[in-house]
Amino acid sequence: MKVPMRWLREFVATELPATEIAHRLTMAGLEAEKTGRIGAGWDNVLVGRVTSVTPHPDADRLVLARVVAGETDLTVVTGAPNIAAGQKVALALAGAELVDAYSETPKLKRLKPGTIRGVRSEGMVCSEKELGLSDEHEGILILEDEAPEGMPLADWLGDTVIEFEITPNLAHAYSVLGIAREVAAVTGSTFTPPAPPSHDHASQVEGLVTVEDPDLCPRYMAVRIDGITVRPSPAWLVRRLAAAGLRSITNVVDVTNYVMLEYGQPLHAFDHDRLGEGRIVVRRARPGETIESLDHQRRELGPDMLVIADAERPVAVAGVIGGLDSEVSGGTTTLLLEAATFDMGSVRRTARGLGVRTDASARYERGLDPQLVGDAAARAVSLLLDLCPGSRVVASQDAYPAPVQPRAISFAMDRIERVLGIAFSDEQVTGALGRLGFEPRIEPGDDGATLTVTVPTYRRDVGLREDVIEEIARLIGYDALPETLPAGRIPPVERDPLALAEGRARRTLASLGCDEVMTYVTTSADDLRALAFAGPDDGAAGFLHPVSLAGAVRLVNPMQREADILRPTLVPSLLRLVRENLKHETAVRVFEVARVYLATARDTLPDERTTVALAMTGERSPLSRFGSPGPIDFWDLKGAVETLLDRLGAISGMTYRPLAADLSGGLHPGRSAEVLAGETVIGRFGELRPDTARAFDLPGRVLVAEFDLPGILAASMATPAITVPRFLPVEQDFAIVVAEDRPAAEVARVLTAAAGPLASGVTLFDEYRDARLGRGKKSLAFRVRFTAPDRALTDAELGKTRGRIERTLQKDLDATLRA
């Protein structure tokens, strides 16, 4: 919100510079984003008076204007159609930097004297665009008659503007008056609100307004004004709106905008003669109703939307935007002025549902004080009657069945010290609250003094005693609070096991050369179909969590219309990201640890499950310690999966099972598997089917995996604790020659059984083939770790165990040990 300093100083008496005001308000919790100066570049631009205008001797469309500005008296050649003798104008002298009015992009040009059609022009009379005030450049800027001749234009029209960031809790400061009240409070200056209007209003009448839904419209005031003349606004109003960031439209619309900026209360003007039966009905929209809004868009209305209607149809969407059918135009002579309060939640939902956000809705969404309605309406009526001589108020109605009353909050005075860590005197407390417009009262008692504060209705954000204490702290100054550490013992912090597992998963996958990514939480139905999530009947196949498109969690108002489903899996997003990265890289390895959203019972929130997903494609890294150069394959992914499960403490007890074709979820049935903890599936991984890869426009071999992190965590917690042995373990290698068709898992099982209770770990680390091993033979190398809990193992024990292993392998597998 932009606040011009000249406007602000009409209500608060302070001579502090704008930068100091901005700093103090920021320190008091009202963020001033920046300050700017209107007229900062108006060097060599003066207030001039046109003494004569004569035709140019050699150009029909040009004139020669004699302009006087103090001691300056010169001739200007201009084609401005609105210049006339006696006017006060903006006169630019040689050396002035002006905006190039005829350039498509804003740029400055330095003014130089020149000869135009044989006549010397020593300066320029300026348009609003050349001064940077607006885009208007058809004619020159005409100043008020009282503008002092010869004064620098920056002293007459220049102003400093402070721009504020108004957060949702600062509805009371979303206006010039609100900022002025805050300035007065933090600086101790005098706050002077606008004087009551001097015009008499018509007496209340019935039947002008009917409010059918007072829960959504606590107060609605309508004022009928006859004899209106719609015309351009006076210069002072146009410039003040421009300084605040709004463009002028007509005097009627400008007045409603002016009062909105000044009071923070949005207003709307209807053409009374275009209202059915000349009356207003505030109600919810009916099924099938539509409205053509002021932006010429036909909008469908829902039954939960509040509308302003006449006797026949909606003429505005309450708190959001007006309707075209009742718009004020040049032929309007009778106005119906609206000033109302609407439910903040209703306006927020309606604006979001229609995809419209206006200056009015931004204020209503923060919650407005119903007491503002009367003051703002009176101010607007006063301005309209002044700008339209001969107009008069003929009727009004204020529908306000339940007036809002100020709140009273009481608490012990010593509560302030307990919260802030510092004691303030009674005078400091009452002074700070009084400057904010509160009514504080301190009453002594046997158990200590009690502070009772009457909170004005415009401070809807103050409802608790802590809110009052915060107001005291920010007015006295946060820098006055002590800088001491809290006393006492810090309680131990229990870390969330799931959060610890997430961090461990991230570190593990990063150590494997994968890059972490963050993708959007939504996906599209097309991507889920491509991943074989749904068949012709929309039934679920599922990647990890079974899901159907019919039962997917959909957004009512998605940011991207084609991506309206809360993702039930991370895989489609990773595949889209892999495709984009392959435009720049030859190999991609990415992972994400994030939540997926699974539908639950009707009208309940979705089940949010934390999953870890991995996608990889391209050539194997030349720095890899394992494997030969070539494309990444299923075994690279399996190694990453096993490393992840091992680091998460869940590798023990895990089993693998090939995926059936109907459960593959877009994976190759012969190159995919699922991981089970007991009977629970906690993850699936494998290579994409070629048709699935083509659906995502992915070339080559692409491998993906997805695991349920809470399931992994539960499996790791179920794993029995391992006692750390007192004696060092002994490792021995066994190179076992077996038949080519003998699975390594079977050899490992026999080896473990033969090693007996002393074997605490068996790991396959090499596979070797050579003609010297014999026809149809291969060599599998295992590393066995031997440990005894109560003693150090001797060579004799190890030799005996090795002999037993050799005999068992020969007997059960017809296998031999290589020398």
C-alpha angles and dihedrals in degrees: 000000000000118000118189112215095225090057091045094051091057087074105030126045105222133133094193113128118254093251091056092047090050091050095049094048091048091052088050092056101267106111116222105198099191146333126229137184124229106213096020090137099041097111113152092015115124139177104261136187121220108227099177143000121204132173119265109251094225105028128059095202098046131077136193113237122194107212127187123198111173107295091352116098118170146145121250126194109216142160095205108141094206101053118119139163115275096031125130109230142172106262117198117201128205111293096033116134112226136175112261101243093197099049119103090218121048110258137151128242128191114235117239129181112257145170116250116192091336097313122108113235113198099184146351138256104222136227123214091258093053088054092047094244098118142329093272112119105144090099139011126271111265114207129208117275090243093060105121111247113241095017116134106260091230089063092051103038103012120108141168117240125201116203116209133196104225109204121204093263094055102073089133090062097047093105142054090256091050092052090045090054090051092048090051091049097050096040100036091238125145117269114212115186119204116286116254112269116267095215121099117238125216118258120264118277131191126233097038092100133026118187110198095173109042090166088070096033113038093175135018125176123186125187123189116211122187129197096040119164114200110214141135116299123252118266095255092056094045093051095045092052090046091052088054092049102260129114123228118253110164134329092261096049091040091056092053090049092045093054091045090056093043100044102018090236115123116223133190131202121211127194097245094205090059094055116099107250087352094268141110129235118190108204146131117279117265124233112284096010119144136181134202103225129210090267088063093250121136106226130193114226126216126216091249092058120099115225137186106229138176122218091290115026146358113285099179142008105244112255094350118066141339128243126253094227093066098036119140110247139175091277096053114121102161124052133196105203117205125206114169148149119232131188109271095220093050093051091047093051093045095048091049093046093051094040091235128127121179137172087259096051091047088060097041091050090062094053123258132220111249088215089070091068098076096044094046093047091050091049092049093047090050092052093046093051090049093049094044109047110204095031120123141185110248104170142005140174131193112199102196109141098166112033115206114244128207115263125236120215122188132186142146115284092229088063088077092061093045091054101038101030093233134081120231125198121252089250092054092050097046092041094053094046093043092055089056092055094257122134107229124187127182118203123188120229143173091260094043137285122316124213117213117188126190106209117209117239093247091066098074089154092068110079106126134058089246088058090056091048090051090053090052092050096049094046095048089042134265087235088068092065116102121258097220127132117243114263123233139059120306108235118234115268118230110211119222107250091215092053090050090050091050091054093047091050091051093050093046096051092043089053088055090060098262124138120226116232137184119217135183119281092231132073137179133254090237092059092049091050090049088055089054093251093139136029129206091290092048089247120154126262096160135195099228106333115041110244140162129207090233090057098038119123106255129192119235093211108023119187088224113039093209092051103056101136124092102234116261088189138024095220101089092051091050092049092052089050092048090053092054093047093050087067087071106021136052094213130032128190114173137160139183133199108201145119129282124201122230125188118248133179117331117284094011131110118269122260107256112210124185111228136176117218131186133193128182138171140156133049124347112255113263087220092060113124092212134050133019127276114282142087120329110260141185093282093057089055092045090053091052090048093051092048090051093049091046094051090048090053095243103105093098112087095012118136131195126220128184113246118249115233093248092053099043096104093210094323127127106261093218095045104043139077143178127229120227133196100201103314095334120102108223100170150004130206141168148103121314117249111252092245091051091050090050091051088060092042092244121152124211129001116340123187126196138178135184128188134185104237097200088052091052090047092051091050092050091050090050091055109101117246116261117229113229107238119238092218128060116259123239122224124205131178124226120195104197122194110210140156116291093243094051109111116234091228091060092049090049091051093052091044092052093048092049093049089058127197094332092070110092097170141013120194130180108219107162143028120196136182128188136151090240090067090066136260113311093006134127135182122233117192118208130183112214123196116209122199135169117198096213107033148021111265118245128218089247093057092047092048091051091050092048090053091051090050092051093050093047093049090050093048101042102031106018085238131147135202118246115234 
